Amino acid sequence: MKKFNIKSSVNIEENPTDRQERISWWSQEKLKKAKVMVVGAGAIGNETLKNLALLGIGNIFIVDFDIISTSNLSRTVLFRKDDVGRKKAEVAAKRIKELAFYDDINVDWFHGDLVWEIGTGIYEEMDLVLGCLDNVEARMSINKQCWLAKTPWIDSGMYELGMRVEFYNPPQEPCYQCNLTPQQMQNANKRYSCDQAKLKAFDEEKMPTTQITSAIVSGIQVQEAIKFLCGEKVAIGKKIYFQGKNNDFDIFSKQANPLCDAHASYPKVVTIPFDVHSKLKDLLTFISQDMYAGKHASLDFRGDRAFIKAVSCRTCFSEISFMRPTFRINADEFICENCKTKGKSYASTNTNLETKKITQEVFNLENTNQKLLNFTLHELGVPYMHIIAIINHKGKYSYFKLIDKTILKTIK
């Protein structure tokens, strides 16, 4: 008998992904390279982030504006008693880095308002976005940004023992907004006045549910995500529905709405060497070069956000100076200090009537005063890594992506 030598051996139990890699279509390499944004680090978000870390996703970006409360602890596997009062996104990022078996996992986080502070360029950087949210406004924002950036996303939701998961892949229809009811569309504006200023007293509705439901919905959401990232076919515009109270499981087809206004997408986008901390005048000087938009080029906020220079007090009509984007203004600020001392408030006025405002939506070197030209883009309300709209003197639009020096520090 011929002799042989064992030169090497592999202990499969030392490979943390051995069992999942035994699935025929699985690609651990694709998962490690994937860039996934998780929006919402509450009950579903905790489960989803835990699953992504254990599956070996290599690049994860977490977005949440909330802090940890005691009521979160029974439904969040990543949070501890000592975390109460800390930022959800920050703590979740720390815990999944500890949980992940890859030492080189890249995890970034952002504590802030998804709707107004996360730019389209961030969505464009991602392979997939996972929505782990509890409100329509944030879902509509993700849907709009994903369509603009042509980035797929998976929505999830739960109520009591019921849950749903839906996969959307722009520009293939339908989108999330296609099937919203008028009531749901109205609910998306609950935290704003008719002036689109924030209502100070707004209290987000709390959904009744359990940690069991969040574990189930996250499991299905992440399973769909893994199939997509590994190149498997995932049904678009289908609602995967499970009602745990009577164990009813079903899949519903969602219909495209030809009148839906959320299906816009950017054509060609050019990256420029400016970020939100750049001054408006420097951006406009750069963009006014012939190789970009040419002379008289303007930064156009129309259809995106509003910048308020001043308003008339809702009771005495005296002028109140702001020089801030609308989303950084509370509705009660539309009452001057003198009227506030007399007991007046926004709620005491006719809230169905808009406040008289002086706004600016188009900015160029010719029509913008020096004070505003020295504002940073962040002070104007431009989100991080946003894709900005520039209009030239002929009315033709170009789109430019800002770079980032603040977030996505590790995800490249």
RACOR-V675860 format. One record per helix or strand. SS is the DSSP state (h for helix, s for strand). FROM is the first residue (numbers start at 0). TO is the last residue. If there is no record, write none. Layout:
# RACOR-V675860
ss->SS from->FROM to->TO
ss->SS from->FROM to->TO
This chain:
# RACOR-V675860
ss->h from->11 to->13
ss->h from->17 to->20
ss->h from->27 to->32
ss->s from->34 to->38
ss->h from->42 to->54
ss->s from->58 to->63
ss->s from->66 to->66
ss->h from->69 to->74
ss->h from->80 to->82
ss->s from->86 to->86
ss->h from->87 to->98
ss->s from->105 to->110
ss->h from->113 to->116
ss->s from->117 to->117
ss->h from->119 to->124
ss->s from->127 to->131
ss->h from->135 to->148
ss->s from->152 to->159
ss->s from->161 to->167
ss->h from->175 to->178
ss->h from->181 to->186
ss->s from->191 to->191
ss->s from->197 to->197
ss->s from->208 to->208
ss->h from->210 to->228
ss->s from->237 to->242
ss->s from->247 to->252
ss->s from->268 to->271
ss->s from->278 to->278
ss->h from->279 to->286
ss->s from->297 to->299
ss->s from->306 to->311
ss->s from->318 to->324
ss->h from->325 to->327
ss->s from->329 to->329
ss->h from->330 to->333
ss->h from->336 to->340
ss->h from->345 to->347
ss->s from->356 to->359
ss->s from->361 to->362
ss->h from->369 to->372
ss->s from->375 to->375
ss->h from->376 to->379
ss->s from->383 to->383
ss->s from->386 to->390
ss->s from->396 to->401
